[in-house]
Amino acid sequence: MSQLIVISAVGTDRTGVVQDLSKVILTCDGNIEESRMATLGSEFAMLLLVSGNWATLNKLEKRLNKLGETKNLAISIRQTDAKPPCGDRMPYAIDIVSLDQPGIVFNLANFFASRDIEIADVATRRYAAAHTGSPMFAVQMAINVPATVHIAQLREEFLEVCDRLNLDAILEPVKA
């Protein structure tokens, strides 16, 4: 019977870090089902959902701890279950661009949490504007909106918050 674990790994960015981790997973007969990987400053961070049987997960725990020690990676392992389907929720995508300012992610998270809207995925980045060099901030989110939420009202309230925070935002349904 297949089981799931979440692995997080953070270490100094270097060539071969993905290879090192994926090799251990493969040699332990694990399967990477989902992953997110990114360079953050001078660090490289990985978040992986790995499946395997109980023996695979046992081997993985031992070998990943050894890999962490030899390759200077902070590795965390946690058992999990498959996510139940969210049948009564509609997937929406959020795309935001603005001048960088403190609190953007918090204000968005607060807005959605207060309405029981699940944030399924978030990606942010800071960059310099093309011509002016001004510090810009971009946010891409995937959210799951309960079917009971009136979308027109949600969109209006969301855009009001974005206007107040001076965020250029789009809220649109995810098309399958």
Secondary structure, 3 states (H helix, E strand, C coil): CCEEEEEEEEEECCCCHHHHHHHHHHHCCCEEEEEEEEEECCEEEEEEEEEECHHHHHHHHHHHHHHHHHHCEEEEEEEECCCCCCCCEEEEEEEEEEECCCCHHHHHHHHHHCCCCEEEEEEEEEEECCCCCCEEEEEEEEEEEECCCCHHHHHHHHHHHHHHHCCEEEEEECCC
